[in-house]
């Protein structure tokens, strides 16, 4: 099972990947939105902001998200680490229910470019 530190590291790596992306992925990541990522098996939530193509984690709190972020993710720590390392396909994990992504309709259309 992935640790909180490994999950935070995966989010940092994801942020670096988004920042160095180009084309449609870069434009999709250019949103300015609040973000939460609930790690179900650790029952911890990372909250922050997607801004200028980077994810900035501002806080880590126990339990599910206290406030509704504009972009909400939920998954296990192992799935987060595997996705960021390229071992788990996000679209397949999302379609099978392993990963949950909730956002407004326009944001979902923009985010699908990153899939």
C-alpha positions as CSV (number, residue, x, y, z in Angstrom):
1,X,0.0,0.0,0.0
2,X,1.3,3.4,-1.0
3,X,2.1,5.8,1.8
4,X,1.0,9.4,2.2
5,X,4.5,10.6,1.2
6,X,4.5,8.4,-1.9
7,X,1.1,9.8,-2.9
8,X,2.3,13.4,-2.3
9,X,5.3,12.6,-4.5
10,X,3.1,11.2,-7.2
11,X,1.1,14.4,-7.2
12,X,4.3,16.4,-7.5
13,X,5.4,14.2,-10.4
14,X,2.0,14.6,-12.1
15,X,2.3,18.4,-11.7
16,X,5.8,18.2,-13.3
17,X,4.4,16.1,-16.1
18,X,1.6,18.6,-16.8
19,X,4.0,21.5,-16.6
20,X,6.3,20.0,-19.2
21,X,3.5,18.8,-21.5
22,X,2.8,20.5,-24.8
23,X,-0.1,20.6,-27.3
24,X,-3.6,19.7,-26.2
25,X,-2.4,18.3,-22.9
26,X,-0.8,21.6,-22.0
27,X,-3.9,23.6,-23.0
28,X,-6.2,21.2,-21.0
29,X,-4.0,21.7,-17.9
30,X,-4.2,25.5,-18.3
31,X,-7.4,25.6,-16.2
32,X,-7.5,27.5,-13.0
33,X,-9.6,25.3,-10.7
34,X,-9.6,24.0,-7.1
35,X,-8.7,20.3,-6.9
36,X,-9.1,17.6,-4.3
37,X,-7.7,14.0,-4.5
38,X,-9.1,11.6,-1.9
39,X,-6.9,8.6,-1.3
40,X,-9.5,6.0,-0.2
41,X,-7.4,3.4,1.3
42,X,-5.4,5.9,3.4
43,X,-8.6,8.0,4.1
44,X,-6.7,11.2,3.4
45,X,-7.5,14.1,1.0
46,X,-5.0,16.3,-0.7
47,X,-6.4,19.7,-1.6
48,X,-5.0,22.4,-3.8
49,X,-5.2,24.2,-7.1
50,X,-4.6,23.4,-10.8
51,X,-3.1,26.7,-12.0
52,X,-0.9,27.6,-14.9
53,X,-0.5,23.9,-15.9
54,X,0.6,22.9,-12.4
55,X,-1.0,21.2,-9.4
56,X,-0.1,23.0,-6.2
57,X,-1.0,20.9,-3.1
58,X,-1.9,23.3,-0.3
59,X,-3.2,20.9,2.4
60,X,-3.5,17.3,3.5
61,X,-6.4,16.4,5.7
62,X,-7.8,13.2,7.2
63,X,-11.0,11.8,5.7
64,X,-13.0,12.7,2.6
65,X,-12.9,16.3,1.2
66,X,-14.5,18.8,3.6
67,X,-15.3,21.2,0.8
68,X,-16.4,20.5,-2.8
69,X,-13.5,21.3,-5.1
70,X,-14.1,22.1,-8.8
71,X,-12.2,19.0,-9.9
72,X,-12.5,16.0,-7.6
73,X,-10.5,12.8,-7.8
74,X,-10.9,9.6,-5.7
75,X,-8.7,6.5,-5.9
76,X,-6.4,4.3,-3.9
77,X,-2.8,5.3,-3.3
78,X,-1.5,2.4,-5.3
79,X,-3.6,3.5,-8.3
80,X,-2.4,7.1,-8.0
81,X,1.2,6.0,-8.0
82,X,0.6,3.5,-10.8
83,X,-1.1,6.1,-13.0
84,X,1.6,8.7,-12.6
85,X,4.3,6.0,-13.3
86,X,2.5,5.0,-16.5
87,X,1.5,1.6,-15.2
88,X,-2.2,2.2,-15.1
89,X,-4.2,3.8,-17.9
90,X,-6.3,6.6,-16.5
91,X,-9.2,6.2,-19.0
92,X,-9.5,2.5,-18.4
93,X,-9.3,3.0,-14.6
94,X,-11.9,5.7,-14.8
95,X,-14.2,3.6,-17.0
96,X,-13.9,0.6,-14.7
97,X,-14.7,2.7,-11.6
98,X,-11.2,2.3,-10.0
99,X,-10.7,6.1,-10.3
100,X,-13.5,8.6,-9.8
101,X,-13.3,12.0,-11.5
102,X,-16.0,14.6,-10.9
103,X,-16.1,18.1,-12.4
104,X,-18.3,20.4,-14.2
105,X,-19.3,19.5,-17.8
106,X,-17.0,22.1,-19.4
107,X,-14.1,21.0,-17.2
108,X,-14.7,17.4,-18.1
109,X,-14.6,18.3,-21.8
110,X,-11.3,20.1,-21.3
111,X,-9.8,17.4,-19.1
112,X,-10.6,14.6,-21.6
113,X,-7.9,15.9,-23.8
114,X,-5.4,14.8,-21.1
115,X,-6.7,11.2,-21.3
